[in-house]
Amino acid sequence: MINQKVILYARFSPRPGQETSESDQAQITLMETHVFQKRWDVEGVYRDRGISGSSINRPGLWAAIDALRPGHVLLVTKLDRLARDVYLALSIERAVEKKRARIVSLRGEGTDGTTPEDRLVRSIMQAFDEFQRKVMAIRTSQAMRAHQSNGRKISSQAPYGYTIDPDDPKRIVPLEPEQRAVTRIFALHSKGKSCRAIARAMDAERMPCRGKSWNHQQVKSVLRRITTSG
């Protein structure tokens, strides 16, 4: 029996001051675990970082779709990793169908079949994701105006692993030395290491730290961001 061939795709678009989000590496780890359990074969891994789910400019996504072959699966952790815009989601689905492949979400979300009911579930989920994105944008804008009217400064501190985009202060971009540290933290955590043990290891390996040395609270903060869905 031929194993199912899959392409993994992850998208991570954090915002300055955002406390929790699921990093692209955390998404890929979840998918790799699923693939291992299913005994599927990974044909490629693609990702987009710092790009909105409503943007069509997604080199990682289009490369993933281009790599699909008939019978392949494009695997994501959630449908909103593909798109948070209904029309873009439909365009992506059609592009995948033209490759005679299919989309599968770890959460199901109507991707388990091709019946009219399955398509309806997908459409509802995509519409809800777009609605949620717009509500979040409105709330963020309102909160920023409220802070400014109260004389409070909006934090310019990017979460660990990222730095403020010099071309757009409202966006953050990956900071490679810290990204390597984040990957190391996640790897040690996956092996069952405690936060204190991880902190000691990070110091011993001289991983970049925002402070004099690593402590368990810093490690816990990083783990919270990479294991909690945003």
Stockholm file with secondary structure:
# STOCKHOLM 1.0

chainA/1-230         MINQKVILYARFSPRPGQETSESDQAQITLMETHVFQKRWDVEGVYRDRGISGSSINRPGLWAAIDALRPGHVLLVTKLDRLARDVYLALSIERAVEKKRARIVSLRGEGTDGTTPEDRLVRSIMQAFDEFQRKVMAIRTSQAMRAHQSNGRKISSQAPYGYTIDPDDPKRIVPLEPEQRAVTRIFALHSKGKSCRAIARAMDAERMPCRGKSWNHQQVKSVLRRITTSG
#=GR chainA/1-230 SS CCCCEEEEEEEECCCTTCCCCCCHHHHHHHHHHHHHHHTCEEEEEEEEESCCTTCSCCHHHHHHHHHCCTTCEEEESSGGGTCSSHHHHHHHHHHHHHTTCEEEETTBTTTTCCSHHHHHHHHHHHHHHHHHHHHHHHHHHHHHHHHHHTTCCCCCCCCTTEEEETTEEEEEEECHHHHHHHHHHHHHHHTTCCHHHHHHHHHHTTCCCSSSSCCHHHHHHHHHHHHSCC
#=GC SS_cons         CCCCEEEEEEEECCCTTCCCCCCHHHHHHHHHHHHHHHTCEEEEEEEEESCCTTCSCCHHHHHHHHHCCTTCEEEESSGGGTCSSHHHHHHHHHHHHHTTCEEEETTBTTTTCCSHHHHHHHHHHHHHHHHHHHHHHHHHHHHHHHHHHTTCCCCCCCCTTEEEETTEEEEEEECHHHHHHHHHHHHHHHTTCCHHHHHHHHHHTTCCCSSSSCCHHHHHHHHHHHHSCC
//
